[in-house]
Amino acid sequence: MGDVYFIWTADGLNIVSKTPVGRATCNRLDLNDERYDEEDSIRRSRRFWVQGGWHPPAEDPRQLE
């Protein structure tokens, strides 16, 4: 599988970095829609996809519950 730099939270809604550079990337690209409280479209979409069984991809690592 190679090195893992990012993992999904157990609920599949957020991307978590395992490295300082990855954390900076998540922050700069706002991968979890955390910059603006009123704009949560990424996590809302992911929640819908999780309910449908389409997300996160089965091969992607996830945090333990």
N, C-alpha and C positions, 0 to 999 in steps of 0.2 A: 504493500500500500504506500510505502514511502513516508516521509515526514508529514505530520499533521500539524498545521498551523492554526486552523480554525475548527471549532466544533459547534454543533447546535445545542441549545439548552434542551433539557429533558422534554419540555413541552413542544419543541420544534419551532418556537416563535422568534428566538434571537440567536444571532451568531456571536460566539464568544471566541476571543483570541487567546492563544496559549503563549504568545510572545509579545514583548514591548512594541515591536514594529507592527505586528498584527493589530494590537490595540489602537495604535495611532491610525492605522488604515481604517479600522471600523469606525473610529471617531470622525476622521476626515471625510470619509465617504458616507457617513451617517447610515450605515448598513441596517441599523435597527430602528430608524425613524425616531431617535431620541432628542434630536435638536429642537423640535417644535412640538410642544404638548398637544396642540390642536390638530396636528397632522400625524396620524398613526396608520396611514394606509398600508404600509408594508406589513406590519404585524397583524392588522385586520385581514389582509389577504392571506398571509401565512396561516392564520387561525382557520380560515375557510378551507384552505388546501389540506391542512392536517385533518380536519373533520372528514374530508373527502378521501383521505388516504393517499394523496398525491405528494405529500411533503412531510418531512425532508426526504431526500432520496435515500433509499435503503442502504446504499454503500457509504453514505456520509456518517462520520462519527457523531455520537450524541453524548451529552453528560448523563451520568447515572441519576436516577430519580432522587 
